[in-house]
Amino acid sequence: MTRSKDIYKRAVEVLPGGVSRNTVLRSPQPYATFGKGCVITDLDGVERIDCSNNMASLLHGHADPEIVDAVTEQLKRGTAFTMATEVEVDYAEHLCSRNDSFEQCRFVNSGTEAIMACLKASRAFTGRPMIAKAEGAYHGQYDYAEVSQTPSPETWGDVDSPKSVPVAHGTPQSALDDVVVIPFNDSKRAIAILDKHRGKLACVLLDLMPHRIGLRPANKDFVEEIREWTTHNDVLLVFDEVITFRSEYGGLQDQYDVSPDLTAMGKAIGGGFPVGAIAGRRDVMDVMNPNNSPLLFPHSGTFSANPITLTAGLTAMKKFDCDAVARLNALAERARSGIEDAIHEIGASACVTGAGSMFRIHMKKDIPMNFREAFLTEDENSRLKKLLDYLFDSGFLMINTCSAALSTPMTETEIDGLVDAVKKGLKKI
């Protein structure tokens, strides 16, 4: 890794830690130079099967020809204007057609921004300040949304009354005080906590398969009971589908008999470009309507709905039709089943979770139900890193939690190769 070493020496001088996002940091540090389909080639010429797909954002892998052609044509016409473009309407119509709960939508520039807009819209609609979220769930870098994203046994408090724990040093106490933390997949405890704050809550923010909690789908009764409570108490229900929208044609919520009031999206809907979107009930979305007087939530953004992103996103999502969704999900199920078989054959203390086109390997015997059960011990974390390093050296790039998000260029050949590498890695450690 001579060239990569040289670049990293330069990087640490101008970038904190040598990177702009912590999720890409490795030791030694590699640098991608080329991607085609499901394969990444690094600066030193090493090829790897990309099972990360830029943190689940690439449905069709790298340099998909249809997306490249569509974006290239739009680049010739311009990248951004202080005017709306037709593709904004085309894409909004397409997204709304994929899910009955999407009556209107707005485009932003990231999943974090989509969550921010959902929370602000909820406050504007209800006139209430507080939000509730599940312990351990990641919802981007917003003071309110990131509360209790990384609590530990020393800080998380009693399970019947989880503490609001900051992520970043210096987080205002006022932000912590406006966030109610509930346990995931425990409706009895969650509702008891929500009851204490019902008159001040604007919304309950819920990821149906939160990555940090364990990439395990929420129990249907948990989601249904939270929906019932929010409806009864005039509190909005917001789904975070930034990661999970790729799981079904209309998002992971298709697997539940529940409709949220708002949904935040991002990642995969951008076709490889930075994106976010908010969709939901017409009356709730109307708080952003600039024709209203008074305007309850003024909302804008310089690059929101830029035609490059929306052209790429619309092209990608049209390609990701029901047949493509089913095929990719079947590949992920093949991987999950194969890894489960390998775990049982070896007798490894491990398990696998996931749904749709994603899965995660845990160094735990039993599938975790919530963040506290998913929390890694020092030994589990050590073994997980060894497996990640083994897979990386074997030619497979995973998300750093040992998770995978598949792409449509993949075939059974890549999946079976990954399963075989996982099996060998588990034996080795």
C-alpha positions as CSV (number, residue, x, y, z in Angstrom):
1,M,0.0,0.0,0.0
2,T,2.8,2.4,-0.8
3,R,0.8,5.0,-2.7
4,S,-2.0,4.9,-0.1
5,K,0.5,5.3,2.7
6,D,1.9,8.4,1.0
7,I,-1.5,9.9,0.6
8,Y,-2.5,9.2,4.2
9,K,0.6,11.0,5.4
10,R,-0.7,14.1,3.5
11,A,-4.2,13.6,4.6
12,V,-3.5,13.7,8.4
13,E,-2.0,17.1,7.9
14,V,-5.2,18.7,6.4
15,L,-8.0,16.4,7.6
16,P,-8.8,15.5,11.2
17,G,-7.7,11.9,11.5
18,G,-7.0,12.0,7.8
19,V,-10.6,11.6,6.7
20,S,-13.9,13.6,6.3
21,R,-16.1,10.8,7.6
22,N,-15.1,8.4,10.4
23,T,-16.8,5.4,8.7
24,V,-14.1,5.0,6.1
25,L,-11.0,5.0,8.4
26,R,-9.0,1.8,8.4
27,S,-5.4,0.9,9.3
28,P,-3.6,0.9,6.9
29,Q,-5.8,3.4,5.1
30,P,-6.9,2.4,1.5
31,Y,-8.1,4.8,-1.2
32,A,-10.7,3.9,-3.8
33,T,-9.8,4.9,-7.4
34,F,-12.4,3.1,-9.6
35,G,-15.7,1.4,-9.2
36,K,-17.6,-0.7,-11.8
37,G,-20.7,-2.7,-11.0
38,C,-20.2,-4.4,-7.6
39,V,-16.3,-4.2,-7.7
40,I,-14.1,-1.4,-6.2
41,T,-10.5,-1.1,-7.3
42,D,-8.2,0.7,-4.8
43,L,-5.3,3.0,-5.5
44,D,-2.9,0.1,-5.3
45,G,-4.8,-2.0,-7.8
46,V,-6.6,-4.4,-5.4
47,E,-10.1,-5.3,-6.3
48,R,-12.8,-6.0,-3.8
49,I,-16.5,-7.0,-3.9
50,D,-18.4,-4.0,-2.5
51,C,-20.9,-5.2,0.0
52,S,-21.1,-1.7,1.6
53,N,-22.3,0.3,-1.4
54,N,-21.4,3.6,0.2
55,M,-23.3,2.8,3.4
56,A,-26.4,1.3,1.6
57,S,-26.8,4.3,-0.8
58,L,-25.9,2.5,-4.1
59,L,-28.7,0.3,-5.4
60,H,-27.1,-0.4,-8.7
61,G,-23.4,-0.4,-7.7
62,H,-20.8,1.8,-9.3
63,A,-21.0,3.7,-12.6
64,D,-24.3,2.2,-13.7
65,P,-24.5,3.0,-17.4
66,E,-28.1,4.2,-17.5
67,I,-27.5,6.6,-14.5
68,V,-24.2,7.8,-16.0
69,D,-25.9,8.6,-19.4
70,A,-28.8,10.4,-17.8
71,V,-26.6,12.5,-15.5
72,T,-24.2,13.3,-18.4
73,E,-27.0,14.7,-20.5
74,Q,-28.2,16.8,-17.6
75,L,-24.7,18.1,-16.9
76,K,-24.6,19.5,-20.4
77,R,-27.8,21.5,-19.6
78,G,-26.7,22.7,-16.1
79,T,-26.2,21.5,-12.5
80,A,-28.4,23.8,-10.5
81,F,-30.6,26.9,-11.0
82,T,-32.5,29.4,-8.9
83,M,-35.6,28.0,-10.6
84,A,-37.4,24.7,-10.3
85,T,-37.0,22.0,-12.9
86,E,-39.4,19.5,-14.4
87,V,-37.5,16.5,-13.1
88,E,-38.5,17.6,-9.5
89,V,-42.1,17.1,-10.4
90,D,-41.5,13.9,-12.3
91,Y,-39.6,12.4,-9.3
92,A,-42.1,13.6,-6.7
93,E,-44.8,11.9,-8.7
94,H,-42.8,8.7,-8.9
95,L,-42.0,8.6,-5.2
96,C,-45.6,9.3,-4.2
97,S,-46.7,6.5,-6.5
98,R,-44.6,4.0,-4.5
99,N,-46.4,4.4,-1.2
100,D,-50.0,5.3,-0.3
101,S,-48.9,7.3,2.7
102,F,-46.9,9.7,0.5
103,E,-49.4,12.4,-0.4
104,Q,-46.7,15.0,-0.9
105,C,-43.0,15.2,-0.7
106,R,-40.0,17.6,-0.6
107,F,-36.4,17.0,-1.6
108,V,-33.4,17.9,0.5
109,N,-29.7,17.0,0.4
110,S,-29.1,14.3,3.0
111,G,-30.8,11.8,5.3
112,T,-29.8,14.0,8.3
113,E,-31.5,17.0,6.6
114,A,-34.6,14.9,6.0
115,I,-34.8,14.0,9.6
116,M,-34.3,17.6,10.7
117,A,-37.1,18.7,8.4
118,C,-39.5,15.9,9.7
119,L,-38.9,16.9,13.3
120,K,-39.3,20.6,12.6
121,A,-42.5,20.0,10.6
122,S,-43.8,17.9,13.5
123,R,-43.2,20.7,15.9
124,A,-44.7,23.2,13.5
125,F,-47.8,21.1,13.0
126,T,-48.4,20.2,16.7
127,G,-47.0,23.3,18.3
128,R,-45.2,21.0,20.8
129,P,-41.4,20.9,21.4
130,M,-40.5,17.4,22.4
131,I,-39.6,14.3,20.4
132,A,-39.3,10.6,21.3
133,K,-36.9,8.2,19.8
134,A,-35.6,4.6,20.4
135,E,-32.4,4.1,22.5
136,G,-29.4,3.5,20.3
137,A,-31.0,4.5,17.0
138,Y,-29.0,6.6,14.6
139,H,-30.8,9.4,12.8
140,G,-28.0,11.6,11.6
141,Q,-26.1,14.5,13.0
142,Y,-28.8,16.7,14.6
143,D,-28.6,17.5,18.3
144,Y,-32.1,16.2,19.0
145,A,-32.0,13.2,16.6
146,E,-28.6,11.9,17.9
147,V,-29.5,11.8,21.6
148,S,-28.7,8.4,23.1
149,Q,-27.3,7.2,19.9
150,T,-24.2,5.8,21.6
151,P,-25.0,5.3,25.3
152,S,-23.1,2.7,27.4
153,P,-23.9,0.7,30.5
154,E,-22.3,3.5,32.5
155,T,-24.5,6.2,31.1
156,W,-27.8,4.7,29.8
157,G,-29.7,4.5,33.1
158,D,-32.6,2.3,34.1
159,V,-34.4,0.4,31.4
160,D,-37.7,1.8,32.7
161,S,-36.4,5.4,32.4
162,P,-33.5,5.6,29.9
163,K,-31.4,8.7,30.2
164,S,-30.9,11.2,27.3
165,V,-27.2,10.8,26.7
166,P,-25.3,13.2,24.4
167,V,-23.1,12.1,21.6
168,A,-21.1,15.2,21.0
169,H,-19.3,17.0,23.8
170,G,-21.0,20.3,24.5
171,T,-24.5,19.2,23.5
172,P,-26.9,21.7,25.1
173,Q,-28.8,20.4,28.1
174,S,-31.9,22.0,26.6
175,A,-31.6,19.6,23.6
176,L,-31.3,16.6,25.9
177,D,-34.3,17.7,27.9
178,D,-36.5,17.8,24.8
179,V,-35.8,14.2,23.8
180,V,-37.6,11.3,25.4
181,V,-35.8,8.0,25.0
182,I,-37.7,4.7,24.7
183,P,-36.6,1.1,24.5
184,F,-36.8,-0.5,21.1
185,N,-39.2,-3.5,20.7
186,D,-40.7,-3.1,24.2
187,S,-44.1,-1.4,23.8
188,K,-45.1,-1.7,27.5
189,R,-42.1,0.2,28.8
190,A,-42.1,2.5,25.8
191,I,-45.8,3.6,26.2
192,A,-45.3,4.0,30.0
193,I,-42.5,6.5,29.2
194,L,-44.5,8.2,26.5
195,D,-47.5,8.6,28.8
196,K,-45.4,10.8,31.1
197,H,-44.8,13.3,28.2
198,R,-47.9,13.0,26.1
199,G,-48.9,16.7,26.3
200,K,-45.5,17.9,25.1
201,L,-44.6,15.4,22.4
202,A,-44.6,16.5,18.8
203,C,-43.7,13.1,17.3
204,V,-42.3,9.7,17.9
205,L,-39.3,9.0,15.6
206,L,-38.9,5.4,14.7
207,D,-36.6,3.4,12.4
208,L,-38.2,0.1,11.6
209,M,-34.8,-1.7,11.3
210,P,-32.3,0.5,13.0
211,H,-28.7,-0.3,12.0
212,R,-27.0,0.7,15.3
213,I,-29.6,-1.3,17.4
214,G,-28.8,-4.4,15.5
215,L,-30.4,-4.3,12.0
216,R,-33.3,-6.4,13.3
217,P,-36.8,-5.5,12.1
218,A,-39.1,-4.1,14.7
219,N,-41.7,-6.4,16.0
220,K,-45.1,-5.7,14.3
221,D,-46.9,-5.4,17.6
222,F,-44.4,-2.8,18.8
223,V,-45.0,-0.7,15.7
224,E,-48.7,-1.1,15.8
225,E,-49.0,-0.2,19.5
226,I,-46.8,2.9,19.0
227,R,-49.0,3.9,16.1
228,E,-52.1,3.5,18.2
229,W,-50.7,5.5,21.0
230,T,-49.6,8.4,18.7
231,T,-53.0,8.5,17.0
232,H,-54.9,8.5,20.4
233,N,-52.7,11.3,21.7
234,D,-52.5,13.5,18.6
235,V,-48.7,12.9,18.3
236,L,-47.2,12.4,14.9
237,L,-45.4,9.2,13.9
238,V,-42.3,9.7,11.8
239,F,-40.5,6.8,10.1
240,D,-36.8,7.0,9.3
241,E,-36.4,5.1,6.1
242,V,-33.2,6.7,5.1
243,I,-31.5,3.3,5.1
244,T,-34.5,0.9,4.9
245,F,-36.4,2.4,1.9
246,R,-34.5,0.0,-0.3
247,S,-36.0,-3.0,1.5
248,E,-39.3,-3.0,-0.3
249,Y,-40.8,-1.2,-3.3
250,G,-42.5,1.3,-1.0
251,G,-40.0,1.1,1.9
252,L,-39.8,-1.4,4.8
253,Q,-43.1,0.0,6.1
254,D,-44.7,-2.1,3.3
255,Q,-44.2,-5.1,5.7
256,Y,-46.2,-3.4,8.4
257,D,-50.0,-2.7,8.6
258,V,-49.1,0.9,9.7
259,S,-48.9,4.2,7.9
260,P,-46.7,7.0,9.4
261,D,-47.6,10.6,9.2
262,L,-44.1,11.5,7.8
263,T,-41.3,9.5,6.3
264,A,-37.7,10.5,5.9
265,M,-35.7,9.1,3.1
266,G,-32.1,9.4,1.7
267,K,-29.2,7.3,0.5
268,A,-30.5,5.0,-2.2
269,I,-33.1,7.4,-3.6
270,G,-30.2,9.6,-4.9
271,G,-28.8,7.3,-7.4
272,G,-25.3,7.8,-6.0
273,F,-25.6,11.5,-5.3
274,P,-26.3,13.3,-2.0
275,V,-30.1,13.4,-1.3
276,G,-32.9,13.4,1.2
277,A,-36.6,13.6,1.0
278,I,-39.6,14.1,3.3
279,A,-42.9,12.6,2.4
280,G,-46.3,12.2,4.1
281,R,-49.7,13.5,4.9
282,R,-50.8,16.5,2.9
283,D,-51.9,18.5,5.9
284,V,-48.7,17.9,7.8
285,M,-46.5,18.7,4.7
286,D,-48.5,21.9,4.3
287,V,-46.7,23.6,7.1
288,M,-43.9,24.1,4.5
289,N,-46.2,25.7,2.0
290,P,-44.9,29.2,1.3
291,N,-48.3,30.3,0.0
292,N,-49.7,29.9,3.6
293,S,-50.1,32.9,5.9
294,P,-48.7,32.5,8.4
295,L,-46.0,30.2,7.1
296,L,-45.4,27.8,10.0
297,F,-42.1,26.2,8.8
298,P,-40.1,28.2,6.2
299,H,-38.0,25.6,4.4
300,S,-35.4,25.9,1.6
301,G,-31.9,24.8,0.6
302,T,-29.5,25.9,-2.1
303,F,-29.0,22.5,-3.6
304,S,-32.4,20.9,-2.7
305,A,-34.0,19.2,-5.7
306,N,-31.0,20.0,-8.0
307,P,-31.5,18.3,-11.3
308,I,-28.3,16.2,-11.2
309,T,-29.3,14.4,-8.0
310,L,-33.0,14.0,-9.1
311,T,-32.1,12.8,-12.6
312,A,-29.8,10.2,-11.0
313,G,-32.3,9.3,-8.3
314,L,-35.3,9.0,-10.7
315,T,-33.3,6.8,-13.1
316,A,-32.1,4.6,-10.2
317,M,-35.6,4.2,-8.7
318,K,-37.3,3.4,-11.9
319,K,-34.8,0.6,-12.5
320,F,-35.5,-0.6,-8.9
321,D,-38.9,-1.9,-9.8
322,C,-40.8,-4.7,-8.0
323,D,-38.9,-7.4,-9.9
324,A,-35.5,-5.8,-9.1
325,V,-36.5,-5.5,-5.4
326,A,-37.5,-9.1,-5.2
327,R,-34.4,-10.3,-6.9
328,L,-32.0,-8.3,-4.7
329,N,-33.9,-9.4,-1.5
330,A,-33.6,-13.0,-2.6
331,L,-29.9,-12.6,-2.9
332,A,-29.7,-11.2,0.6
333,E,-31.8,-14.1,1.9
334,R,-29.4,-16.5,0.2
335,A,-26.5,-14.8,2.1
336,R,-28.3,-14.8,5.4
337,S,-29.2,-18.5,5.1
338,G,-25.7,-19.4,4.0
339,I,-24.1,-17.5,6.9
340,E,-26.6,-19.0,9.4
341,D,-25.7,-22.5,8.1
342,A,-22.0,-21.7,8.4
343,I,-22.4,-20.5,12.0
344,H,-24.3,-23.7,13.0
345,E,-21.8,-25.9,11.2
346,I,-18.8,-24.3,13.0
347,G,-20.6,-23.8,16.3
348,A,-19.5,-20.1,16.3
349,S,-20.9,-17.7,18.9
350,A,-22.5,-15.5,16.2
351,C,-25.8,-14.7,14.6
352,V,-27.1,-12.8,11.6
353,T,-29.9,-10.3,11.3
354,G,-31.5,-8.2,8.6
355,A,-34.3,-7.9,6.1
356,G,-34.7,-6.9,2.5
357,S,-31.3,-6.4,0.8
358,M,-29.4,-5.9,4.0
359,F,-27.9,-8.1,6.8
360,R,-25.6,-7.8,9.7
361,I,-23.3,-10.4,11.5
362,H,-23.2,-10.2,15.3
363,M,-20.6,-11.8,17.5
364,K,-23.4,-13.0,19.8
365,K,-25.2,-16.3,20.1
366,D,-28.7,-14.8,20.3
367,I,-30.3,-12.2,18.1
368,P,-30.5,-8.9,19.9
369,M,-33.9,-7.4,20.5
370,N,-32.8,-3.9,21.4
371,F,-29.7,-1.7,21.8
372,R,-28.7,-3.0,25.2
373,E,-28.7,-6.5,24.0
374,A,-26.8,-5.5,20.8
375,F,-24.1,-3.6,22.7
376,L,-20.7,-5.1,22.0
377,T,-18.5,-6.3,24.8
378,E,-14.8,-5.8,24.5
379,D,-14.3,-9.4,23.4
380,E,-17.1,-9.3,20.9
381,N,-15.8,-6.1,19.4
382,S,-12.3,-7.6,19.1
383,R,-13.7,-10.7,17.3
384,L,-15.8,-8.5,15.0
385,K,-12.8,-6.5,13.9
386,K,-10.9,-9.6,13.2
387,L,-13.7,-10.9,11.0
388,L,-13.9,-7.5,9.2
389,D,-10.2,-7.5,8.5
390,Y,-10.3,-11.1,7.3
391,L,-13.1,-10.3,4.9
392,F,-11.3,-7.1,3.7
393,D,-8.2,-9.1,3.0
394,S,-10.2,-11.8,1.3
395,G,-11.7,-9.2,-1.1
396,F,-15.0,-8.1,0.5
397,L,-15.7,-4.6,1.7
398,M,-18.3,-4.6,4.5
399,I,-19.9,-1.8,6.5
400,N,-17.8,-1.4,9.7
401,T,-20.4,-3.1,11.8
402,C,-20.0,-6.2,9.6
403,S,-23.1,-5.3,7.8
404,A,-23.9,-5.6,4.1
405,A,-26.2,-3.7,1.7
406,L,-26.3,-5.5,-1.7
407,S,-26.5,-4.0,-5.2
408,T,-28.2,-5.2,-8.4
409,P,-25.0,-6.1,-10.3
410,M,-24.4,-8.8,-7.8
411,T,-25.1,-12.5,-8.6
412,E,-25.2,-15.7,-6.7
413,T,-21.4,-16.0,-7.4
414,E,-20.6,-13.0,-5.3
415,I,-23.0,-14.0,-2.6
416,D,-21.6,-17.6,-2.3
417,G,-18.1,-16.2,-2.3
418,L,-19.0,-13.9,0.6
419,V,-20.6,-16.8,2.5
420,D,-17.5,-18.9,2.0
421,A,-15.3,-16.1,3.2
422,V,-17.4,-15.5,6.3
423,K,-17.2,-19.2,7.1
424,K,-13.4,-19.3,6.8
425,G,-13.2,-16.1,8.8
426,L,-15.3,-17.5,11.6
427,K,-13.2,-20.6,11.7
428,K,-10.0,-18.5,11.8
429,I,-11.1,-16.4,14.8
